[in-house]
Amino acid sequence: PTSTMFKLIASSALVASAAAASWTVPDAYANIASMVLGAGNDAADTHLAAAGTNSQGAIIIAGSDSANATLVDAPQAMMYMSIGVDHTSGSAVAGGLWATAFGDRTNGFTSATGGKGITQSVESFNDGKSFGMVGTFSMKNGVAYSTDNGATWDVSSIEAASDFPVRYGAFPSADTWYVTAGMWPIDDDQPTGFARNMYLNHDGPKTTFNFAGAAEDDEGWSMALFQTTDGGNTWNTLFSQTDGFEYANGVDCASETACFFVSDGTAADGSGAASIYKVDNGEVTKVFTDTDATSSMMDVKMVSESEIWVAGSIMPSYAGMEARFWHSTDSGATWTQQDTIKYASPMSIDMFDDSHGVASLITAQSTGSIAMFE
């Protein structure tokens, strides 16, 4: 079915450039009225996307490599900010602002029991039944987890995260999970945001993204990486810093001991500090920094221990937004900026395999789009 919630906006179409065609935005996905905040592959050539519409609530989009998209039946909500999709079964969980729904493209989505809170990170364990959400649930800063495809939820609180608000998670096994955390400086007259230089603006029924700009105070940066090896019963702090100019974003793992996470930030001299970190058997090492001013690294996905994709951007202004897709095929030793998409910034990335992937994007018009790797 079609809907005004999924109408296309004809003006200011996204412009993609690539040395070799990889990440591209089909014309049908160039400007979607909804802000597309999360996306994941439910099969090699199909995907699900979570979005918050400008004035009409949350939607879930079912699309394909041929850009044929429909709206999936889903409970009413203000905004879905992330979606985790199981690559083995096609089941999915969407989460966001006080709303969690579970289902698939065929049967639609149903409201979950529990798991209500604020999250911008929903991930599948890819075991056919388990999902994890990172955020605030029942006043607990930590992870909500489900072992029945998102129908019911329990919460694991991360006590050490009281000084480092949790942000994103990865779940390489039933026992071993990773959670990033952190915060950035906020001026008194700035609202708390989705990320350092963007925030959600609620004006009646309409929700848009606005640029917050850089805070004048250098104090307030924090970043941490937490790990559990017993399914959330206890947590360890693998990495933390409060004297840098970064906070952490997405994290992903190819195994219990091989992971990457990314950060956002601005160095003291005004250059970019957005970086990529490698986690190898608990040892954390910074392997790359995009030093362009206003650089951002938002999400990461590992195809294998050797091949990794990172979704980043620069955002000097609305007109200057540019999505950047970074790629490594040598376990993070070297990185190539493989593709760019003008007038957009990625919110999430997912890789089904080394030949199929999907990324959610927001645009300078507070609309959304979907990029595909094929």
Disulfide bonds with the S-S distance in Angstrom:
Cys253-Cys259 2.11
